[in-house]
Amino acid sequence: MKKLGLTYLFLFLGSVGCDGGKSTSGTGGAGGGTAGASAAGATGAAGRGGAGGGAGTGGMAGATASAGRGGTGGGAGGAGGGGGAVCTYTTIPTCTGTTSPYASNGWVMNGSWKGYADVFFAGFGSFIIAPPGFDLSDNYLCPAGAVGAGTNPESQAGFQWNVNQAMSPANAPAMTVTPTGTGLTIDAPGTTTSMRVNLNDGTTTWCAYLPQANGGTIPWSSFKTECWPGGQGTAYAMQPFLSVQISVPARETDPTCFCFCVVSISPASN
């Protein structure tokens, strides 16, 4: 186990897309936007930990971040609270890092699913999130950040993994997979039942809430296009998808801090 300490971070504002390095525009990110642009991540030292920067003040006009490996960079700050906790928006939390046996410097291969992991954000709202190098280096898959308060249920930020992408060339496009098994099994220490798991095909996002803290198995039948309370969602019908996301949605009155690590994501066999 490794304690995450001071690092560099990105501050995402307004309608600017994120990611650098290996990334594509829009279609690799969360559903709800198609015009996300990829801006190059500034180079900086990769660390293992959360550090607070300034508050996010803008909103993102339906754009989404892409699903490649990004650059590292940003400015440093102070420590914050745990995943899913009420927090001030000027902090990024730290948490204890857990390694993944399937990851190597942002590249993840688990069975037939393989591709690059990254942080992502989507929807209208303000976000502050650690850059890809924060803990998508070595064999860590540990994003951290904060989502500003808001009433749009599609405002969210978190972790994303392309499930069918070649390791090279660097700009290899994300391809779809057709799901198998009975559902999706998540092992992600630090996640909570207020977080969602998304299936994204570049146009549509289907979501479901985590069944328990730190992960669990979600039946495919639990996913729909609007999984939040009051949503009028359409049920998922086993369509092929590009990526799996673990997202932290905005709350109406308080910002939400998060710090979690992904150990594995895979189809449930029974």
C-alpha positions in Angstrom: 0.0 0.0 0.0 1.3 3.5 -0.8 0.2 6.8 0.7 -0.5 9.3 -2.0 1.3 12.6 -1.4 1.9 15.9 -3.1 1.5 16.0 -6.8 0.6 18.1 -9.8 -2.9 18.7 -11.0 -5.1 20.1 -13.8 -7.7 22.7 -13.2 -10.5 22.4 -15.7 -12.6 25.4 -16.4 -15.3 26.6 -18.8 -15.7 24.6 -21.9 -12.2 23.5 -22.4 -11.6 19.8 -23.0 -8.8 17.9 -21.2 -6.1 15.3 -21.8 -2.8 15.4 -23.6 -0.6 12.7 -25.1 -2.6 9.8 -26.4 -6.1 11.2 -26.8 -8.9 11.7 -29.3 -11.6 14.3 -29.4 -15.0 13.8 -27.8 -16.1 10.3 -28.6 -13.8 8.6 -26.1 -15.3 10.5 -23.2 -18.5 10.5 -21.2 -21.8 10.7 -23.0 -23.6 13.9 -23.1 -21.3 15.8 -25.4 -19.7 15.3 -28.7 -17.5 18.3 -29.1 -14.8 17.8 -26.5 -11.4 19.0 -27.6 -8.1 17.6 -26.3 -5.6 20.1 -25.0 -2.1 19.1 -24.4 -1.2 18.3 -20.9 1.7 20.3 -19.6 4.6 18.2 -18.6 5.4 18.0 -14.9 6.5 15.6 -12.3 4.1 12.7 -11.7 3.3 12.1 -8.1 1.2 9.8 -6.0 -1.3 12.0 -4.2 -3.9 14.7 -4.1 -3.1 18.3 -3.8 -5.4 21.2 -3.8 -5.5 24.0 -6.3 -7.8 26.9 -7.0 -11.6 26.5 -7.3 -13.1 25.6 -10.6 -15.4 28.4 -11.7 -16.6 27.6 -15.2 -19.0 25.1 -16.7 -18.5 22.7 -19.5 -21.0 23.1 -22.3 -21.8 19.5 -23.1 -18.2 18.6 -24.0 -16.5 15.6 -22.8 -12.9 14.6 -22.2 -11.3 12.0 -24.4 -10.1 8.6 -23.5 -6.4 8.4 -24.1 -3.3 8.8 -21.9 -2.7 12.4 -21.1 0.3 14.4 -20.1 1.1 15.3 -16.5 1.1 18.8 -15.2 -0.5 21.6 -13.3 0.0 23.3 -10.1 0.4 22.0 -6.6 -1.6 22.6 -3.4 -2.6 21.1 -0.1 -4.2 17.8 1.1 -7.9 17.2 1.4 -10.5 14.7 2.4 -11.6 11.2 1.4 -13.6 9.9 -1.6 -17.2 11.1 -1.8 -16.9 13.3 1.3 -18.2 16.8 1.7 -15.3 19.1 1.0 -14.2 22.6 0.0 -13.7 23.0 -3.7 -10.1 24.3 -3.1 -8.8 20.9 -2.2 -8.0 17.6 -3.8 -8.0 14.7 -1.4 -5.3 12.2 -0.7 -5.9 8.5 -0.2 -3.9 5.3 0.2 -2.9 4.0 -3.2 -3.7 0.4 -4.3 -1.9 -1.1 -7.2 -3.5 -3.0 -10.1 -1.9 -6.1 -11.5 -3.4 -5.3 -14.9 -2.0 -1.8 -15.3 1.3 -0.4 -16.6 1.8 3.3 -17.0 -1.8 3.9 -17.9 -2.1 0.9 -20.2 -4.6 -1.7 -18.8 -5.1 -5.3 -20.1 -7.6 -7.6 -18.3 -8.6 -10.7 -20.3 -9.7 -9.6 -23.8 -10.3 -6.0 -22.7 -7.4 -3.7 -23.2 -6.7 0.0 -23.7 -5.5 3.2 -22.1 -7.0 4.6 -18.9 -7.4 8.3 -18.2 -9.3 10.8 -16.1 -12.4 12.4 -17.6 -15.1 15.0 -17.0 -18.4 15.7 -18.7 -21.5 17.8 -18.5 -22.1 21.4 -17.3 -20.2 22.2 -14.1 -16.9 22.9 -12.6 -14.2 20.3 -11.9 -10.8 20.0 -10.5 -9.1 16.7 -11.1 -5.6 15.2 -10.9 -3.9 14.7 -14.3 -3.4 11.3 -15.9 0.2 11.1 -14.5 -1.1 11.6 -11.0 -1.6 7.9 -10.5 -2.0 6.3 -13.8 1.7 5.7 -13.8 3.5 2.4 -12.9 0.7 0.0 -11.9 -1.5 2.6 -10.2 -5.0 3.7 -11.5 -5.9 6.2 -8.9 -7.7 9.5 -9.8 -8.5 12.2 -7.4 -10.3 15.5 -7.5 -13.5 17.5 -6.8 -16.8 18.1 -8.6 -18.4 21.4 -7.9 -22.0 21.6 -6.7 -24.7 21.7 -9.4 -28.1 20.5 -10.3 -27.3 18.8 -13.6 -27.1 15.1 -13.0 -24.8 14.7 -16.0 -22.1 16.8 -14.4 -19.4 14.3 -13.4 -15.7 13.5 -13.3 -13.6 10.4 -12.6 -11.9 7.5 -14.3 -12.2 6.1 -17.8 -10.8 3.0 -19.5 -11.0 2.2 -23.2 -11.7 -1.5 -23.4 -10.6 -2.2 -27.0 -7.6 -0.1 -28.0 -4.2 -1.0 -29.4 -1.1 0.0 -27.4 0.5 1.5 -30.4 0.5 3.6 -32.4 0.2 6.3 -29.8 -3.0 7.6 -31.3 -4.7 4.3 -31.9 -8.5 4.8 -31.9 -10.7 3.3 -29.3 -12.9 0.5 -30.7 -16.0 -1.1 -29.2 -16.5 -4.4 -27.5 -19.8 -6.4 -27.3 -20.4 -7.4 -23.6 -20.5 -10.9 -22.4 -21.4 -12.5 -19.1 -24.1 -11.3 -16.7 -22.8 -7.9 -15.8 -19.8 -5.9 -14.9 -17.5 -6.5 -11.8 -15.7 -3.6 -10.3 -12.9 -3.7 -7.8 -12.1 -0.1 -6.8 -11.1 0.7 -3.2 -12.3 4.2 -2.2 -15.4 4.2 -4.3 -18.8 4.7 -2.7 -22.5 4.0 -3.5 -22.9 7.6 -4.6 -20.6 7.0 -7.6 -21.8 5.7 -10.9 -20.4 3.3 -13.5 -20.9 4.4 -17.1 -20.8 2.4 -20.4 -20.1 4.8 -23.2 -20.3 4.2 -27.0 -19.2 7.7 -28.0 -22.8 8.9 -28.5 -24.8 7.3 -25.7 -23.9 6.7 -22.0 -25.7 4.1 -19.9 -25.1 4.3 -16.1 -25.8 2.5 -12.9 -24.8 3.2 -9.3 -22.2 1.1 -7.6 -24.0 -1.5 -5.4 -21.6 -1.2 -2.5 -18.5 0.6 -1.3 -15.3 -0.4 -3.1 -17.1 -1.9 -6.1 -19.2 -5.0 -6.6 -21.1 -6.6 -9.5 -23.7 -4.7 -11.6 -26.0 -6.7 -13.8 -26.2 -5.4 -17.4 -29.9 -5.0 -16.8 -29.3 -2.3 -14.2 -27.8 0.1 -16.7 -29.9 2.8 -18.4 -29.5 6.2 -19.9 -30.7 8.2 -16.9 -30.0 6.1 -13.8 -30.4 8.9 -11.3 -33.5 9.4 -9.2 -36.3 11.0 -11.3 -34.5 10.0 -14.6 -36.5 8.7 -17.5 -33.8 6.4 -18.8 -33.9 3.8 -21.6 -32.6 0.4 -20.5 -29.3 -0.9 -21.8 -29.8 -3.6 -24.5 -26.3 -5.0 -24.7 -25.0 -2.6 -27.3 -21.3 -2.5 -28.0 -19.4 0.2 -26.0 -16.1 2.0 -26.2 -15.2 2.6 -22.6 -16.1 2.0 -18.9 -16.1 5.0 -16.6 -16.4 5.3 -12.8 -17.8 8.7 -12.2 -18.4 11.1 -9.3 -21.6 13.1 -10.1 -22.3 16.6 -8.8 -24.4 17.1 -5.8 -26.9 20.0 -5.6 -25.5 21.9 -2.6 -22.0 20.8 -1.8 -18.9 20.0 -3.8 -17.8 16.4 -3.8 -14.2 15.3 -3.3 -13.0 11.9 -4.4 -9.9 9.7 -4.3 -10.1 6.1 -5.3 -8.0 3.4 -7.0 -9.2 0.9 -9.7 -7.8 -2.6 -9.3 -9.9 -4.3 -12.0 -12.9 -4.0 -14.2 -14.2 -7.1 -16.0 -17.3 -8.9 -17.2 -19.1 -11.0 -14.6 -19.1 -14.7 -15.5 -22.1 -15.6 -13.4 
